[in-house]
Amino acid sequence: MRSVDTVIDARWIVPVVPDGLVLTEHSLVVDGGEIVALTPSDKVAGTFDPAERIELSEHALIPGLVNGHTHAAMTLLRGFADDLPLVAWLNDHIWPTEGEWVDERFVWDGTTLAAAEMLSAGVTCFNDMYFFPQVAAQVAHEAGIRMVAGLICIDGENNYSTSAADCIEKGLALHTELAGSQLVTTAFAPHAPYSVSDEPLATIAALSRQLGIPVHTHVNEGSGESADSVGRYGLTQLRRLDGLGLVNDRLVAAHMVHLSGDDMDMVAKANSHVVHCPESNLKLGSGFCDVDGLLRAGINVGLGTDGPASNNDLDMLAELRMAALVAKGFSRDAAALPARQALYLATLGGAKALALDHKVGSLEVGKRADIAAICLDGLANRPIYDPISQIVYTATRQQVSDVWVDGVAKLSSGELIGFDEDAIHENAEQWAAKISGQEKVS
């Protein structure tokens, strides 16, 4: 009999692969942070001797959700400057406020709040893009959440760096520092084609090729971005990025709302990845990403919330439902983005975009044990013909009961582990008072 760390018995296990598979009355066996077996629950005895056995009789186990695009520290700007169009929101409110307030403490407190929110909602991995990424990476380590730390790059001087070249230098230092991390990997994160000039983008392309890490950037989020790019550079955003060596299988393009047929063909041929952020796109009035078209073209798509200042939450279950519904409405096809495919986007699709699909994104033997348990015993979830449909169309983040990252429990029976929630709450309120001018700062 094999001694193992944990056996989790569940009514349903949704491994994501093979597509649409649901295992009933099965157990997931974890040892050393790795999934070592998925087996019928009545076969556990006599085969495994677990240090802990957890019974979740009305729950579905799914892979931990992957938030493929966010700016985690912006939890501290949640609800700030709401109901404004993207350009005015950024230029007139967000960027000036960040210029005044964003520092290492801001990023620490904001990312801590974000990590607690995400883990409590079943998110076990997030792809971040923000200032002071070394601070966010430290928070992720302490919180025990998987993270892709974005090596931010933006033209000009800001609170974090003196120039785009300085951003790249600092990013390379952080990449080296994180080389041995089991939880935090890196991606270059040039903010957007309109905010980063040719020379640093070309440098990032060369370094990405050399180091083999992704490049995560905003692309075609706003309706006027490509026209502006043509006016400034004589090329659309994607054509310019392609000419600089960035449109390839390491590109992680967030939003991609306004796409031409040429854009879609280019992304498909290059095997680039798209992260769809439907709630943020709707809230900022950016438009509708043709997710169904992207998927039909064979493009890998992940799902993200975007930052909490433009969503306004980090709720990937809500994002799942919104993505499925918007895809149907936009394409006028009720079969577009079915529930099983939506769940794929939020798990293995995101992991693939972040070059983590060999580790996470599905519940398979040999992968790391990043797992979320969703209780489906509510009246609003019954009857259950298909647990995947109920997860996508009826479940809420309040039904996430248990979460493991790398086999370590981070949420148990709805209670966060390893967080001082009172301190997180107090810090958030203090930042709100400062930013809103209700507190005099010496």
N, C-alpha and C positions, 0 to 999 in steps of 0.2 A: 504494500500500500504506500502511495506517495504522499509525503507530508507537503502541504501547500499553505500559503498565507490565508487565502480567502476563497470561499465558495459563495456565490450569490445565486439563490434560487429565485426565479421570476416566472410569472404567468406567461409572459411573452419575451422573447429576445428578437430584436430587429437588427441583424448584423450589417445591413445595407448591401453587402454582397454575399451570395448572388442577389441580383436585382429582385426586389419584392418579397424575398424570403422572410417568413415569420416562423420562429421556433416556439412551440407551445410547451409549457411545463418543462423548461430546460434550465440548466445551471451554467453559469460562467465561472470558470476556475482561474484564479490569479495567483501567481507566485513570483516574487522578486520584481513586481511591477509589470509583469508580462502576462498576457492571456495565454494559458497553457492548454485549455480545453473548453469546448462547448459540448455539453452532454445532457441527455435526458436526466432530470433530477433524480429519478429512481435508480440511476446507475452510479451515483456518486459514492454511496456507501460501498465499502470494499475496494474502491479504487483510489480515493483521495481521503487524506486525513487533514482537514483544514484547521488552522489555528482559530479561525472565525468562520461561522456560517450564518449568512444573512438571508432571511426569508422575506420576499417581496411578492406576496400572493396576488395582489391586484395591480401589479406594475408591469410596464414595458421597459426593458433595458435597450438603450440606443447608444451609438458612439457619442462621446462628448461633442457638443456643437462647436463648430469652428467659425469664429467671427472674422471674416476675411478682410475687412477694412474698417478701421476705426482710429480715433484720436482719443485715447482713453482718458487722458488728464482733463479733457474738456467736459468731464462730468461736472466740474466746478463752474461751468458756464451753461449748465442745463437750464433752459427756460429764459436765458438772457437774449434779448433782441429777437424775440420770436416773431413769426408772421411777416417776414421780409424776403424779397427776392435775393438770389444768391449773391449777385455783385454788390448790392447795397449792404447786405448782411455782412459780407467779408470786409469790404473796403471801409465802411462807415462805422462798424461796430466791433466785429470780432478782432480784426488785426490791431486797431488802436488799443483795445482793452488788453490783448495779449502783450502788446508792447509795454504797457504800464505794469502789468502784474505777473507775467509768467517768469518764474524762476525755478530753481531746483525744489524748493518747498512746495510750490504750486503743483509741480509734476508729481512729487511724492504723494501728496494728499489726494490729488485727483485720480491718480492711477490706483491708489489703494481703494478708494471708493469704487472705482470701475471694476477692479478685480473681485471685490466682494459681491457687487451686483451681478457680474457675469457668472461666477461660480454658483451663486444661489439660483441662477436660471438655467443651469445645465451647460454653460459655455466652459470648455476646458482649454481652449486655445484661441488666442487673438493675434491679429496682424496689425501692428500699431505704426502710426506715423505722427511723431510730434517732437517738439524740442526736448533737449536733455534726455535722450533715449537711454543713457547710462543709468539714470535714476529710475526710469520705468522698468528697466531690466532688473535692477536690484529689488524693486517692489515685487516683480513677478517671481523671482527666486524665493523671497520671503513668504509670499502668499501661496506658493506651490502651484501656480498656474502656468501652462505652457504659453510661450509668447514668441512671435517673430518681431524682433526689435528693429524698427525702421531707422536706418542711418540717414536721417533727414538731411536734405540739401535744398537750399533756397538762395537766390541771389540777394546781395546786399547785407547790411549789418542788422543784427537783431540781438535779443537778450542772450541767445545761445552762442552765436558765432559772428565773426567779423566779415565773412564772405562765403561764397559757395565753396571755394577752395579750402577754407578753414573747416567747413562742414564735412567735406570729404576726408580731411586729415583726422578729424575727431572720430568720424565713423569708422575709419580703418583701425584706429586704436581700439575702439570698442569691439569690433569684429575679432581682433586678436585676443582681447581680454576674455571674450565669451567662447573661445574655441573649445573648451572642455565641458561646457554646460550641457546638461541633459535636458533642460527645460527651455532654454532661451537660445534661439538661433537668430540670424540676421538677414536683412534684405536692404539693399540700397533703396532710399525713399526720396527721390527728387519730388518736390511737392506737386508740380504740374508743368506742362510745357510752357505755359504763359509766365511762370515765375522762376524758371531756370533757363539760363542761356546755353548756347551751343557748346561752348568749351567744357563746362562741367558735365553736361549730359554725355558728351563724347568720352570724357574721362571715366564716368560711371559705367558706360557701355563696355569699355575695355577692362575695367576692374571686375565687373560682373562676369565677364567671360573668363578672366583669369582665376577668380575665386569660386566660380560656379554657384553664385547665390542670386536670388531673384532681384528684380527691380520693380518696386511697387510705386505707382504714381496715379494721380487723377488724370483721366483722359476723357475729353468730350462730355463733360458734365453739363455745361451750360450751352444754350442754343447758339450763342454767337462765337464760341471759342474757335471753331475751325475757320470761320470767315475772318476773324481777327488774325489768326495765324497766317492765312493766305496774304492778308494785307501787310503783315510785318515781315514774313519770311518767304513769301511766294509759294508756300506749301501748306497743305492741311496739317493738323496736329500729327496724325499718324504717319503721313508721308515724311514729315520732318523727323520724327522719332526713328523711322525706318532708315532714313539717310544717315542718321547718327549711330546706327548699329544697335538700336534698342528693341526693335520689333522681332522677337525671337521667342523661344520656348521658356525663357526666364522672365518675360514681361508679365506683370500682374497689373492689369489696367482696371482701375476702379471707376465705376459708373457706366461709361460708354453708352450714354443715353442717345446722343445724336450721331448716328452712324449712316454713312453712305454704303451702297453695295460694294464699292471699292474697299472701304474700310473693313467690312466684314470678310471679304475675300482675303485681304492682306493678313488679318489676324488668324484666320483659319489655316492659311498656308504656312504661317510661321509657328503654329501650335502655341500661340500666346494664350493667356488666361484672362478671364473677365471676372470681376467681383461686382455682383448686382446689389444695389442698395435701394430697394423700392420705397421704403418709408421716407428716407431722406430726400430722394428724388421728388416724391409727392409733396413733402412739406415745403421744400424750397421752390416748388413750381418748375423744376428742371425738365420734367417730361417723363416719358415712358421708355424704358430700355426694351428692345425687342428680344427678350430672353428666348422665346420660342424660336425665333430666327437664328440666334446664335447657336442654340443647341442643334437645330436641324443642319447647320453648317459644320457641325462636328467640333465646335469650340468648347473647351472646358470652362464651366461657369461655377464660381463659388458664390456665397452669400455673405453680406456684411451689413452692419447697422449704420455705418458711418459714425461720426462723432456724436456724443450726447447733446451737443448744442444744436444739432440740426435734425434730431430724430424724434423724440428726445430721450430715448432709452437705449439700453444695450440688450434688448429682449429678442433673442434669435428665434424663439418659438413664434412670437408675433410676426417677425420678419418672414418666417416660413409661410405662414398663412397669407400674408399680404402678397408675397411673391407669386404664389399659386393663383390667387384671385386676379391680380393685375395682369398676369400673363394671359389668362383666359379672356379678360375684358379687352385687352389691347389687340389680341389676335382674333377676337370674336370666334374663338374655338374652345368649347368646354373641355376638350381633351388636351389642351395645351398645359404643360407643366403639371402632370398628375402628382398626387401626394407622394408616391414613392420617389419620383424624380426630384421633387422639392426637397425631400429629406436628404437625398444624395448631395444636392447643392450645398446644404448646410453642414455636411459632414465630409464625405470623401472628396467632393468637388473642391471644397475649400482647402483641404489637406493637400490635394494634388497641385493646386495653384501655388501653394507655399513650399512645395518640394518636401512635404512631410508625409505623403501617402504611404511610404514604406513603414512608417511608425504608427500613425493614427488615422482616424477617419472612418474606420470600419472595425467591427468586432470579429477579428480573425486570430487564430492561433499564431503566435509569434509577434503580434503587435503589442504596443504598450497599452496598458489598461487605463485608457481615458474613457470613462463611462458615465452616462447619466441615467437615472431611474425616474420615470414619470408615472405617477399614480393615476390610474384611469377608473377609479371607483365612484366618481361623481355622477350625479343625475344627468348632467349635461353631456357626459361621455357615453351614456347608455342608450340603446343596446350597442354592442360592439360586434360588428360584422368584420371589420378590418381595422386592427389596431393602428396601422400606419395612417389611415385616413383620419382616425380620431386624434392621433398626435398632431397632425397638420391642421385639421379644421376645427377641433374643439378644445384641445389642451391649452393651458396657460402656464406661465412660468411659476405660478403659485403651486402647481401640481408636481414640480420637480422636487423630489424628496431626498435623493441621495446622489452624490457626485464623487467620483474618484479621478484623480490625475496621477498617472504613472503608478496606479495601484494604491495610492494614498487617499484615504477618505478626506474630502474637503467640505462636504455637506452630509449630515447624517440626520435622518428623520426631520428634515427641514431646518436644521440648526447648522450655521456656519461654524467651521472649525478653524481656529488660529487667527481670528479677527477680533479686535476690540470695537464692537459696533457702536458703543457709546462715544468713543473717541472719534471714530470716523464721522459720526453725525455732528459732533461738536465742531470738528475742523471744517466741515462743509458749511455750517452756519456762519462760522467766523469769516470764511472767504466771501460768502454772499454779502455779509455786512460791509466788508472792506470794499468790494467791487461796486456795490450799490451806493457807496458813500455814506452809509449809516454809521460807520465807525471811523473816528479820526485816527490816522496812522502817523506815528511819529517818524 
